[in-house]
Structures are given as C-alpha cells and as structure tokens.
Amino acid sequence: MKNSITRTRWTILKNQLGLQGKETINVVVNYLFVNAFFNIEREYDKDIRFSLRKGGDARYKLHHITSTDICVMIILQKICDVRGKIQNVSLADICQAINQYFEKPCCETQVYVSLQKFAKNKLIIWDRNELTGRIDIWLNHYIDPQTDKPGHLVVAHNFVFSKEFAELPVAAQKLYISCLFRKYREMQSFPLFNNGKEDIQWNNILKFLHLSDTSQLKKILHICIDGKPLFYITTPNNDFKKAAGKYCIAEFKVNPDFTEQENTIGNGVHYHQPIKPRCKYKRIKNYLVARANNKGIGEITQHKHFPVVVQQLRKVSRKVVDVVLNKIRDEVVLNGKIPFELSKFVKTTIIERRDGFILIAAKEKKLQHFVRPVHLDYQAQLQTEYRFLELLRRYRFNQIQEIFIAAQHKINTFVAKELANCGLKDYQYVSTSGKAFDHVVEAYAYSKGKSSPAYQRLILDFNAALEDCSHVLYNMSQKERTNWLLDRVDELPSIKEAPSAIRYFDLNEFILSTFPLQPTDQLSHPA
C-alpha cells in the first residue's frame, strides 16, 4: 500500500497534468548537454553580465547557474525531439510547457533570461522566423559528433518536476542532477581537491557547488524530502575520506527512492514530448477563409504566408480586412495570381490604410501644414510627411487623437502670438524683383491673412518657374503675372492653418517629448 501511494505521488504530480488526472512521463537527460550546462560556470569568478536589450542595464550574470536555468535546462530536453531540436515555438509555448510539467512554475522574464544566457554560452542556437516571430531551437552538445547519436541518456525521476526540488538550494539541485550520471558506477566518489579535470562537475565538488568548506557540503547531504534523506553518505561514520589529515574524497549516492532504475532507453523517444504548434486566432482565420471564398480568391488559404496573414489581420477591423482582400483580388485580376510576397503585400496595405486615417485626422485638427510644411519644396514636404507617418505607426491608434489635440493646443499659442504681431513686413522677405507688382501681391496676401511661410514658398516657386522658357509665365506681361499670383494667393493656407512657427516647430520632436515611446524587447521574446 505504501509503495502504491509513493508511486502515485511521483506519477500524478501537483502540476497542470496532475490537475487533469494525467500522469507525468519522466524526462531523459543527456550527459553531453548537462555537462556543457554545468560548464557555464567555468568562469564563475568573472563578474560578466548581460542585458536583455541593446543599451540596457547589464544586470544578469552570464556564468552563474540559477534555479530557473536548471528548470529551463530540463524542460528543453523534455520538449525537444530525439535529435535535440525544438521547432516552431514561442517563449509563451516554453513557459506553458514549464507550467504543465513543473509544480512550481517560473517567471516568464526569468525563462527568457535563461534562454539568452544559454544562447550566449553556445548551449543552444536559435533561429527566429521573421514572418511568424516563432523560433527553432537546437540543443548544442546533444548529439555526440563521434557517433552522430544522442549522448548518454538517463531517465530522471519525476522528483525534478516537484515543488520540493524547486525549493532546494541550487547547489543541491546541481548535485542531484550530476549524481544521475554516476548511479550505475560502483562508487560515487567526488574529489574535494582540484584534480585538473576540464569538466567542472568532475573536479573539486566544493568548487562545483560553490561551497566554502566540507561542513556546508554535509549540510546539503543531510537534506530530507518528506522525511527521507535525499543522499546517503556511503563511507563509515558518515564522514569523508581523509589523506594526510585532510578530507580528500566524498562518497555518497542519491536515495534510490528518488531515482529511476530504467536501463533500456534507446533514443528516448518515449520520453520526449515535442510542443505541437497551437491553432491560433481561429475566429479571424475562419472569417478570412469565408470572405476569401466569397470574393473568389480562396486559393490564398493555401499560400505559405497565410498563417502570417491571419496573424497580421487579427486585430484590425472587418472593414480593413475587406479592403485587404479587395486589393488582393485586384492583384489577381490584374496579374492573374496571388502576390508572391503575400504577407509583405498585406502589411503594406494595412500601413497605407492606417496612414490614410492618420492624415485625415491630422487635417481635421488643422495640422496638415505641420505634417507637410508649406515653406519647404515638394520633395522635402514628402520626406517630412514620411517621417511623421513612420513615427505615428509606433503609437496605438487610440493615442492618435490625444496626440493631435495636444499638438493643436501648443500650436494655438503660436497662432495667437502671430496674429497679434502680424504686419506687411512679414510678406516682404522675398520678392519677384519686378517681374510682377510686388507691393500689390504683398498687400493682398496681408489683407487676406495668408500664411507668410506659404506666401514665401509661392514667390520662390514663381521665380523658379520664370527661369524655364517653356513655362506659361515666361511670356506673360507684368500685369498678367500679378493676376496669376493673386489667384494663387487665394489658395494659400491662412495664418491659423500655417503660422510662421512651422519654420522651427518640429511636430515629431513635440510628439516624442510629450508622448515618450516605451522601449520594446528584442528577440523580442521569441514570440
């Protein structure tokens, strides 16, 4: 009866699987991979740190193993295939796997820190799909290069998934895992001195566990789980072996109650549980399939980029979805086929649609002449507009109105000041040099309250046009040119729409200073 209760405790764990009444299948751990994992700490004494973001604070220690690192090391071996590869996953998938198997889950940020640490120490390699944001992970050292087969595999007891294991000191966790690869040896001997071996777990055990003396090691060896010792010291008097009056060898083993006796493992396929890609965004996917079929472009559902398109359209309105599908249909009618770079085509269409809404909203708030400053030439206006739209794409759509209201309030202070001080002199900074009646045009622009920067651009463009003998203005009389300019003055924006402040007020800088952007993650969580 007691053995039955013990078996149930370690097969039906208090994890998500256990809550569903399911057994937790053991994990096989690979000696080559685990040994490389321990060797992360070869340079333990060097205080080398790293950050998660470029330019961020370097606060994470590169050569220190944490409890989360051990958890991630175990779960990677659980969800990989027999060749040590994990395909098409996200950070959320890995965290979900941890929650599924471990009784005490880890913080998502700490999992990401561990993955970054593993990558920087070349314990893993990952490749991020730029289209989907998902990643493939390869466990380095998992395959023995001499045999092209997995390294020595050992079945780990489900104790490694338990809350009790997670709450052990890191030194005890490391020692337990190291012992898994020694259990079939006649003696489990651990040197208490530096023996010159390259692998840290086979060298001085005190250094391996970062302990200052043997008393601390004894404290670890006397740890009990549910009233049972985790380790047994195998030497007489429960002491370590001595040579020349000094401790030199520690001999002990893991309590068999916390080990598995499976000898026939093969390639470990039974113990691996690769993550199955989740079917995400079902609602929008079904809607896209239905609408595409209705529009006669059902073949897009077979396009290799369709899963990415589903992801791109999951948060846009149904109206925008129809706009995108209509543009795809137009491409099919025009070229006879679906765009090859479908995800790029959809992204461009969404951006164009969003940019159009932004420009309309800017015009409603009388900001269009700050988006495309009228005192600049045409190409410079386009470049300024492009930078503005590029910036606004980084803000949520519901922030746009708030941004424009704040900008409008700021600009109104410039307008009020200029209206109070405006004079004819503001229109006399440029002239036609007698090619038209300057005083007439200047007085007319002043009387109409037209924008002086816009007026100056008009005169500059007028003078440039007269240098072209093919232009209609070239053969006009002075009076005809004056009338032509007066007609154009009527089309100019007013001071309220384009005050002189457009020369020095940078709308982009105002937005960034008033509504600072929040820094975003790179790898970006391997999403």
C-alpha positions as CSV (number, residue, x, y, z in Angstrom):
1,M,0.0,0.0,0.0
2,K,2.8,2.4,0.9
3,N,4.6,1.7,-2.4
4,S,1.3,2.4,-4.3
5,I,1.0,5.8,-2.5
6,T,4.6,6.6,-3.3
7,R,4.2,5.7,-6.9
8,T,1.1,7.8,-7.2
9,R,2.9,10.8,-5.6
10,W,5.6,10.7,-8.3
11,T,3.4,9.9,-11.3
12,I,0.4,12.1,-10.6
13,L,2.1,15.4,-9.7
14,K,0.6,18.6,-8.5
15,N,1.1,20.2,-11.9
16,Q,-1.4,21.0,-14.7
17,L,-1.2,17.4,-15.9
18,G,-2.0,16.1,-12.4
19,L,-4.9,18.5,-12.0
20,Q,-6.4,16.8,-15.1
21,G,-5.7,13.4,-13.6
22,K,-2.9,12.6,-16.1
23,E,0.4,11.0,-15.3
24,T,3.7,12.9,-15.9
25,I,6.1,10.9,-18.1
26,N,9.7,11.1,-16.9
27,V,12.3,13.2,-18.7
28,V,15.5,11.8,-20.1
29,V,18.6,13.9,-19.6
30,N,21.5,13.9,-21.9
31,Y,25.0,13.7,-20.3
32,L,26.7,15.8,-23.0
33,F,24.1,18.6,-22.8
34,V,24.0,18.6,-19.0
35,N,27.8,18.6,-18.8
36,A,28.0,21.6,-21.1
37,F,25.4,23.2,-19.0
38,F,27.4,22.8,-15.8
39,N,30.5,24.1,-17.7
40,I,28.8,27.5,-18.0
41,E,30.3,28.2,-14.6
42,R,33.9,27.6,-15.5
43,E,34.3,31.4,-15.4
44,Y,32.1,31.8,-12.3
45,D,34.5,34.1,-10.6
46,K,34.4,36.6,-13.5
47,D,31.6,39.0,-13.0
48,I,30.5,39.1,-16.6
49,R,26.9,40.4,-17.1
50,F,24.5,40.9,-19.9
51,S,21.3,42.7,-20.6
52,L,18.1,41.7,-22.5
53,R,18.0,44.9,-24.5
54,K,20.7,46.7,-26.5
55,G,21.9,49.5,-24.4
56,G,20.0,48.2,-21.3
57,D,21.4,47.6,-17.9
58,A,23.7,44.6,-17.8
59,R,22.2,43.0,-14.6
60,Y,22.2,39.3,-15.4
61,K,25.3,37.2,-14.6
62,L,26.5,35.2,-17.6
63,H,28.3,32.4,-15.8
64,H,26.1,31.8,-12.8
65,I,23.5,29.0,-12.8
66,T,20.2,29.7,-11.2
67,S,17.2,27.6,-10.2
68,T,15.4,28.8,-13.3
69,D,18.3,27.9,-15.5
70,I,18.0,24.3,-14.2
71,C,14.3,24.3,-14.8
72,V,14.8,25.5,-18.4
73,M,17.6,23.0,-19.0
74,I,15.2,20.2,-18.0
75,I,12.2,21.4,-20.0
76,L,14.3,21.9,-23.2
77,Q,15.2,18.2,-23.0
78,K,11.6,17.3,-22.4
79,I,10.2,19.2,-25.4
80,C,12.9,18.5,-27.9
81,D,13.0,15.7,-30.4
82,V,15.4,12.8,-30.4
83,R,18.0,15.0,-32.2
84,G,17.8,17.8,-29.7
85,K,15.7,20.2,-31.9
86,I,12.6,22.2,-30.9
87,Q,10.6,23.5,-33.8
88,N,8.2,26.4,-34.3
89,V,7.7,27.6,-30.7
90,S,7.4,30.8,-28.9
91,L,8.5,31.9,-25.4
92,A,4.9,31.5,-24.3
93,D,4.9,27.9,-25.5
94,I,8.1,27.1,-23.5
95,C,6.5,28.8,-20.4
96,Q,3.3,26.8,-20.9
97,A,5.4,23.6,-21.0
98,I,7.0,24.6,-17.7
99,N,3.6,25.2,-16.2
100,Q,2.4,21.9,-17.5
101,Y,5.2,19.8,-16.0
102,F,6.6,21.7,-13.0
103,E,4.7,22.0,-9.8
104,K,6.3,25.4,-9.2
105,P,6.3,27.5,-12.4
106,C,8.9,30.1,-13.3
107,C,8.6,33.8,-14.2
108,E,8.4,34.3,-17.9
109,T,11.1,37.0,-17.8
110,Q,13.5,34.7,-16.0
111,V,12.8,32.0,-18.6
112,Y,13.8,34.5,-21.3
113,V,16.9,35.4,-19.3
114,S,17.9,31.7,-19.1
115,L,17.4,31.3,-22.9
116,Q,19.5,34.3,-23.6
117,K,22.2,33.0,-21.2
118,F,22.1,29.6,-22.9
119,A,22.5,31.2,-26.3
120,K,25.4,33.5,-25.3
121,N,27.2,30.4,-23.8
122,K,26.5,28.5,-27.0
123,L,24.5,25.9,-25.1
124,I,21.7,26.4,-27.7
125,I,21.3,28.0,-31.1
126,W,18.0,29.6,-32.1
127,D,16.6,30.8,-35.4
128,R,13.8,33.3,-35.4
129,N,11.3,33.3,-38.3
130,E,10.8,37.0,-39.2
131,L,7.4,36.3,-40.7
132,T,5.8,34.4,-37.8
133,G,8.1,35.6,-34.9
134,R,8.4,31.9,-33.8
135,I,11.7,30.2,-33.3
136,D,13.5,26.9,-33.8
137,I,16.0,25.8,-31.1
138,W,18.9,23.4,-31.4
139,L,20.5,22.0,-28.3
140,N,24.2,22.0,-28.8
141,H,26.2,19.0,-27.5
142,Y,23.0,16.9,-27.5
143,I,24.4,14.7,-30.4
144,D,27.7,13.0,-30.0
145,P,29.8,14.1,-33.0
146,Q,31.7,10.8,-33.0
147,T,28.6,8.6,-33.2
148,D,26.0,11.0,-34.6
149,K,23.7,9.8,-31.9
150,P,22.4,11.4,-28.7
151,G,24.9,11.4,-25.8
152,H,24.5,9.1,-22.8
153,L,20.8,9.3,-21.7
154,V,19.5,8.8,-18.2
155,V,15.9,8.7,-17.1
156,A,15.4,11.4,-14.4
157,H,12.9,10.8,-11.6
158,N,9.8,13.0,-11.6
159,F,11.2,14.5,-8.4
160,V,12.9,17.1,-10.7
161,F,9.4,18.4,-11.5
162,S,8.3,18.7,-7.9
163,K,7.9,21.8,-5.7
164,E,10.3,20.2,-3.2
165,F,13.1,20.0,-5.9
166,A,12.5,23.6,-7.0
167,E,12.8,24.8,-3.4
168,L,16.2,23.1,-2.8
169,P,19.3,25.2,-2.8
170,V,20.8,25.5,-6.3
171,A,23.9,23.6,-5.1
172,A,21.7,20.6,-4.0
173,Q,19.8,20.7,-7.4
174,K,23.1,20.6,-9.3
175,L,24.5,17.8,-7.1
176,Y,21.4,15.7,-7.6
177,I,21.5,16.0,-11.4
178,S,25.2,15.3,-11.5
179,C,24.6,12.1,-9.5
180,L,22.1,10.8,-12.1
181,F,25.0,10.1,-14.4
182,R,27.0,8.3,-11.7
183,K,24.4,5.9,-10.3
184,Y,25.5,2.9,-12.3
185,R,29.0,3.2,-11.1
186,E,30.2,1.0,-8.3
187,M,31.3,4.0,-6.3
188,Q,30.1,7.6,-6.5
189,S,33.3,9.4,-5.5
190,F,33.6,13.2,-5.5
191,P,37.1,14.8,-5.1
192,L,37.4,17.5,-2.5
193,F,40.5,18.9,-4.3
194,N,41.4,20.3,-7.7
195,N,42.2,17.3,-9.9
196,G,42.8,19.2,-13.1
197,K,39.8,17.8,-15.0
198,E,38.3,20.2,-17.5
199,D,34.7,19.5,-16.8
200,I,33.7,21.3,-13.6
201,Q,31.4,18.6,-12.2
202,W,34.2,16.1,-12.2
203,N,36.6,18.4,-10.5
204,N,36.6,19.7,-6.9
205,I,33.0,19.2,-5.7
206,L,33.3,22.3,-3.4
207,K,34.2,24.4,-6.3
208,F,31.4,22.8,-8.5
209,L,28.8,23.7,-5.8
210,H,30.4,27.0,-4.8
211,L,30.8,25.9,-1.1
212,S,33.5,27.3,1.2
213,D,34.1,24.1,3.3
214,T,33.0,20.5,3.9
215,S,30.5,21.5,6.6
216,Q,28.4,23.2,4.0
217,L,28.6,20.0,1.9
218,K,27.5,17.9,4.8
219,K,24.5,20.2,5.3
220,I,23.4,19.5,1.7
221,L,23.9,15.8,2.1
222,H,21.6,15.8,5.2
223,I,18.6,17.3,3.3
224,C,15.4,15.3,3.7
225,I,12.4,15.1,1.5
226,D,9.1,14.0,3.1
227,G,11.2,12.6,6.0
228,K,13.5,10.7,3.7
229,P,17.2,11.6,3.1
230,L,17.9,12.7,-0.4
231,F,21.5,11.5,-0.2
232,Y,23.3,8.7,1.6
233,I,26.9,9.1,2.7
234,T,28.5,5.7,1.9
235,T,31.7,5.9,4.0
236,P,32.0,4.7,7.6
237,N,30.8,7.1,10.3
238,N,29.0,9.3,7.8
239,D,32.3,11.1,7.2
240,F,34.5,11.9,4.2
241,K,37.7,10.1,3.4
242,K,41.0,11.7,4.6
243,A,44.6,11.7,3.4
244,A,47.4,13.2,5.3
245,G,44.8,14.5,7.8
246,K,42.8,16.3,5.2
247,Y,39.5,15.5,3.6
248,C,40.1,14.3,0.0
249,I,37.1,12.2,-1.2
250,A,33.4,12.4,-0.5
251,E,31.5,9.2,-1.3
252,F,27.7,9.2,-1.3
253,K,24.7,8.4,-3.5
254,V,21.2,9.5,-4.1
255,N,18.5,7.7,-2.2
256,P,17.0,5.1,-4.6
257,D,13.5,6.4,-3.8
258,F,14.4,9.4,-5.8
259,T,15.9,7.7,-8.8
260,E,14.6,5.6,-11.7
261,Q,16.0,2.1,-12.5
262,E,15.2,2.1,-16.2
263,N,18.2,0.8,-18.2
264,T,16.7,0.4,-21.7
265,I,16.1,3.8,-23.0
266,G,17.1,3.6,-26.7
267,N,16.9,7.1,-28.3
268,G,14.5,8.3,-25.6
269,V,11.6,8.9,-28.0
270,H,9.0,7.7,-25.4
271,Y,10.1,10.4,-23.0
272,H,10.2,13.4,-25.4
273,Q,7.0,15.5,-25.7
274,P,7.6,18.0,-28.5
275,I,5.3,21.0,-28.5
276,K,2.6,20.9,-31.1
277,P,2.0,24.2,-32.8
278,R,-1.2,25.7,-31.5
279,C,-4.0,26.6,-33.8
280,K,-4.2,30.3,-33.0
281,Y,-6.7,33.0,-34.0
282,K,-9.4,30.5,-35.1
283,R,-12.2,33.2,-35.4
284,I,-10.3,35.5,-37.7
285,K,-8.9,32.5,-39.7
286,N,-12.4,31.2,-40.3
287,Y,-13.7,34.7,-41.2
288,L,-10.8,35.1,-43.7
289,V,-11.5,31.7,-45.3
290,A,-15.2,32.5,-45.7
291,R,-14.6,36.1,-47.1
292,A,-11.8,34.9,-49.4
293,N,-14.1,32.2,-50.9
294,N,-16.9,34.7,-51.3
295,K,-14.5,37.0,-53.3
296,G,-13.2,34.2,-55.5
297,I,-9.7,34.2,-54.0
298,G,-10.0,31.1,-51.8
299,E,-6.5,30.0,-53.0
300,I,-4.9,32.4,-50.6
301,T,-5.7,30.0,-47.8
302,Q,-3.2,27.6,-49.4
303,H,-0.5,30.3,-49.7
304,K,2.6,29.7,-47.5
305,H,2.2,33.1,-45.9
306,F,-1.5,32.6,-45.0
307,P,-0.8,31.8,-41.2
308,V,1.2,35.1,-41.1
309,V,-1.7,37.0,-42.8
310,V,-4.1,35.6,-40.2
311,Q,-1.7,37.0,-37.5
312,Q,-1.4,40.3,-39.3
313,L,-5.2,40.8,-39.6
314,R,-6.2,39.5,-36.2
315,K,-6.5,43.0,-34.6
316,V,-7.8,45.1,-37.5
317,S,-11.5,45.8,-38.2
318,R,-13.6,43.7,-40.5
319,K,-13.7,46.8,-42.8
320,V,-9.9,46.8,-43.1
321,V,-9.9,43.0,-43.7
322,D,-12.3,43.5,-46.7
323,V,-10.1,46.3,-48.0
324,V,-7.1,44.0,-47.9
325,L,-9.0,41.1,-49.6
326,N,-10.3,43.5,-52.3
327,K,-6.7,44.6,-53.0
328,I,-5.6,41.0,-53.3
329,R,-8.5,40.3,-55.6
330,D,-7.5,43.3,-57.8
331,E,-3.9,41.9,-58.0
332,V,-5.3,38.6,-59.1
333,V,-7.5,40.2,-61.8
334,L,-4.5,42.4,-62.9
335,N,-1.7,39.8,-62.8
336,G,-3.6,36.5,-62.8
337,K,-2.0,35.3,-59.5
338,I,-1.8,35.9,-55.8
339,P,1.1,38.3,-54.8
340,F,4.2,36.2,-54.2
341,E,5.2,38.1,-51.0
342,L,1.6,38.0,-49.7
343,S,2.5,38.9,-46.1
344,K,4.5,41.9,-47.3
345,F,1.6,43.0,-49.6
346,V,-0.9,42.7,-46.7
347,K,1.4,44.7,-44.4
348,T,1.9,47.4,-46.9
349,T,-1.9,47.6,-47.5
350,I,-2.6,47.9,-43.7
351,I,0.0,50.6,-43.4
352,E,-1.4,52.6,-46.3
353,R,-4.9,52.3,-44.8
354,R,-3.7,53.4,-41.4
355,D,-1.6,56.2,-42.8
356,G,-4.7,57.5,-44.7
357,F,-6.7,57.6,-41.4
358,I,-3.8,59.5,-39.7
359,L,-3.6,62.1,-42.4
360,I,-7.3,62.7,-42.4
361,A,-7.3,63.0,-38.6
362,A,-4.3,65.5,-38.8
363,K,-6.2,67.6,-41.3
364,E,-9.3,67.7,-39.1
365,K,-7.1,69.1,-36.4
366,K,-5.5,71.7,-38.8
367,L,-2.1,70.0,-38.6
368,Q,-1.6,69.2,-42.3
369,H,0.8,72.0,-42.8
370,F,3.0,70.8,-40.0
371,V,2.9,67.3,-41.5
372,R,3.9,68.8,-44.9
373,P,5.3,72.3,-44.1
374,V,4.3,74.7,-46.9
375,H,7.6,76.6,-46.8
376,L,9.6,73.6,-48.0
377,D,9.9,72.4,-51.5
378,Y,7.8,69.4,-52.7
379,Q,10.4,66.7,-52.1
380,A,11.2,68.0,-48.6
381,Q,7.5,68.0,-47.8
382,L,7.2,64.4,-48.8
383,Q,10.2,63.4,-46.6
384,T,8.7,65.2,-43.6
385,E,5.4,63.5,-44.1
386,Y,7.1,60.1,-44.4
387,R,9.0,60.7,-41.1
388,F,5.8,61.8,-39.4
389,L,3.8,58.7,-40.5
390,E,6.7,56.4,-39.6
391,L,6.7,57.8,-36.1
392,L,2.9,57.6,-35.7
393,R,2.9,53.9,-36.7
394,R,4.7,53.3,-33.4
395,Y,1.7,54.6,-31.4
396,R,-1.6,52.8,-30.7
397,F,-4.4,54.1,-32.8
398,N,-6.4,55.2,-29.7
399,Q,-3.5,57.6,-28.8
400,I,-3.5,59.5,-32.1
401,Q,-6.4,61.8,-31.2
402,E,-4.8,62.6,-27.8
403,I,-1.5,63.4,-29.6
404,F,-3.2,65.7,-32.1
405,I,-5.2,67.6,-29.5
406,A,-2.1,68.3,-27.5
407,A,-0.2,69.4,-30.7
408,Q,-3.2,71.6,-31.7
409,H,-3.2,73.3,-28.2
410,K,0.5,74.0,-28.5
411,I,0.2,75.4,-32.0
412,N,-2.7,77.7,-31.0
413,T,-0.3,79.6,-28.7
414,F,1.9,80.3,-31.7
415,V,-1.1,81.4,-33.8
416,A,-2.4,83.8,-31.2
417,K,1.0,85.5,-30.8
418,E,1.5,85.8,-34.6
419,L,-2.0,87.3,-35.2
420,A,-1.3,89.9,-32.6
421,N,2.0,90.9,-34.2
422,C,1.5,90.3,-37.9
423,G,2.4,93.1,-40.3
424,L,3.1,93.8,-44.0
425,K,6.8,93.4,-43.4
426,D,6.2,89.6,-42.9
427,Y,5.5,89.3,-46.7
428,Q,8.5,91.3,-47.9
429,Y,11.3,88.9,-47.2
430,V,11.1,87.6,-50.8
431,S,10.1,89.4,-54.0
432,T,9.7,88.8,-57.7
433,S,12.3,91.6,-58.4
434,G,9.9,93.5,-60.6
435,K,8.6,90.5,-62.6
436,A,5.2,91.3,-61.0
437,F,3.8,94.1,-59.0
438,D,5.2,93.0,-55.6
439,H,3.5,95.7,-53.5
440,V,0.1,94.6,-54.9
441,V,0.6,91.0,-54.2
442,E,2.1,91.5,-50.7
443,A,-0.7,93.8,-49.7
444,Y,-3.3,91.3,-50.9
445,A,-1.7,88.4,-49.1
446,Y,-1.6,90.5,-45.9
447,S,-5.2,91.7,-46.2
448,K,-6.4,88.1,-46.6
449,G,-4.4,86.9,-43.5
450,K,-2.5,84.3,-45.5
451,S,0.4,82.3,-44.1
452,S,3.7,84.2,-44.6
453,P,5.8,80.9,-45.0
454,A,3.3,79.7,-47.6
455,Y,3.5,83.1,-49.4
456,Q,7.3,83.0,-49.5
457,R,7.2,79.5,-51.0
458,L,4.8,80.7,-53.6
459,I,7.2,83.6,-54.6
460,L,10.2,81.3,-54.7
461,D,8.4,78.8,-56.9
462,F,7.2,81.7,-59.1
463,N,10.8,82.9,-59.6
464,A,12.0,79.3,-60.4
465,A,9.2,78.9,-62.9
466,L,10.3,82.1,-64.8
467,E,13.7,80.5,-65.4
468,D,12.0,78.0,-67.6
469,C,11.3,79.5,-71.0
470,S,8.7,76.8,-71.7
471,H,6.6,77.8,-68.7
472,V,3.3,79.7,-69.3
473,L,4.5,82.6,-67.1
474,Y,7.6,83.2,-69.2
475,N,5.7,85.1,-72.0
476,M,3.2,86.9,-69.7
477,S,3.3,90.6,-69.0
478,Q,3.9,92.0,-65.6
479,K,0.2,92.6,-65.0
480,E,-0.7,89.1,-66.1
481,R,1.8,87.6,-63.8
482,T,0.5,89.8,-60.9
483,N,-3.1,88.5,-61.6
484,W,-1.7,84.9,-61.8
485,L,-0.1,85.4,-58.4
486,L,-3.2,86.9,-56.9
487,D,-5.2,83.8,-57.9
488,R,-2.6,81.6,-56.3
489,V,-2.6,83.7,-53.1
490,D,-6.3,82.9,-52.7
491,E,-5.4,79.2,-52.5
492,L,-2.8,79.7,-49.7
493,P,-3.5,78.5,-46.2
494,S,-4.3,81.1,-43.5
495,I,-2.0,82.1,-40.6
496,K,-4.2,79.9,-38.4
497,E,-3.5,76.9,-40.6
498,A,0.2,77.5,-41.2
499,P,1.7,80.1,-38.8
500,S,5.3,81.1,-39.0
501,A,6.1,78.5,-36.3
502,I,6.2,75.8,-39.0
503,R,9.7,77.0,-39.7
504,Y,11.0,75.9,-36.3
505,F,8.3,73.8,-34.6
506,D,9.1,70.2,-35.2
507,L,5.9,68.2,-34.8
508,N,7.8,64.9,-34.5
509,E,10.0,66.2,-31.7
510,F,7.0,67.6,-29.8
511,I,5.2,64.2,-30.1
512,L,8.3,62.3,-28.8
513,S,8.8,64.6,-25.9
514,T,5.2,64.8,-24.9
515,F,4.3,61.1,-25.5
516,P,7.6,59.2,-25.0
517,L,7.7,55.8,-26.6
518,Q,8.1,52.8,-24.3
519,P,11.2,50.7,-25.1
520,T,10.4,47.3,-26.7
521,D,12.1,43.9,-26.2
522,Q,14.4,42.4,-28.8
523,L,14.1,38.6,-29.8
524,S,11.6,40.1,-28.7
525,H,10.6,37.5,-26.6
526,P,11.0,34.8,-29.2
527,A,7.3,35.2,-29.7
